[in-house]
Each structure stands twice: as structure tokens, then as C-alpha cells.
Amino acid sequence: MPRTKKTIHQPFEGRDPRGQFTKITRDMMQSRAWKDLSLRQQGLYLHLKAKYTQKLAHGIVESTNRDNISLPKSEWFPALYGDYRTFAADIQKLEDNGFIHTIRYGKALHQCNLYGFIDDWCTWVKPPPP
């Protein structure tokens, strides 16, 4: 009897049943930090998270690009954002809420910034209003 391939994704999740996916856990989506983000900021985080890759060996993470996530202007302008100020404000909000941190500011080097993922969102508390 031939083995049948196990389908990982449902048809509404993508055309390729074994395609790549971006993982966001329920506890992240139910956190105060996530709920404090706008839909646009959540979408930006998903766009950054889609760039995350990891190499597994025997079920153990061997290497990742966790601290090497780049988002060149050609990827966010004009498809995601019309101006730099809105993009920068949304990146700052993701940093403030503990989802990412900036690894390298590339402006002086004429390169794009590098971002990394962090888990400070787990303990994030909304700051009091000024």
C-alpha cells in the first residue's frame, strides 16, 4: 500500500498544502502588547516575521536569522507605506511594545536597518498617559 502524503495546510490557508507559513501564537495575539497595536502595525510585524527562517537538525534549532531581519525601502514603499514617517512610527511602536529591536541603524552607511525579534511583549505594560 503506498503512503499518502499528509496535508499540513487547509485549502483556505494557501495553495500549496506543504507551503511555508508565518507562526503567530494565540498567547501573543491575546497579549496586551499585541492588542495595543493597530491592524497596520500587526501587519508590519507579520511582514517582518515572514522573513524569519530557521534550520532544524533532529528537531533542534541549529541556526536562525532572528537578529538579521531587513526590510529595504523597496519592500515597504509604496506597497505597505506611502511615507517614511508612518513606517518609522510603526517600527517604533513594535519596538516599544517589545516585539522587535533595531540591531543596526543603516542610514549613515546607506544600508537598510537590521531588526531582531525579542520577547519583551510577554511582560509589556502599557505606560501611563502623559
PyMOL commands that set and color helices and strands:
alter all, ss='L'
color gray80, all
select helices_A, chain A and resi 11-13+26-29+32-35+39-49+73-76+84-96+120-123
alter helices_A, ss='H'
color red, helices_A
select strands_A, chain A and resi 54-57+60-64+69-70+100-104+114-117
alter strands_A, ss='S'
color yellow, strands_A
deselect
rebuild
show_as cartoon
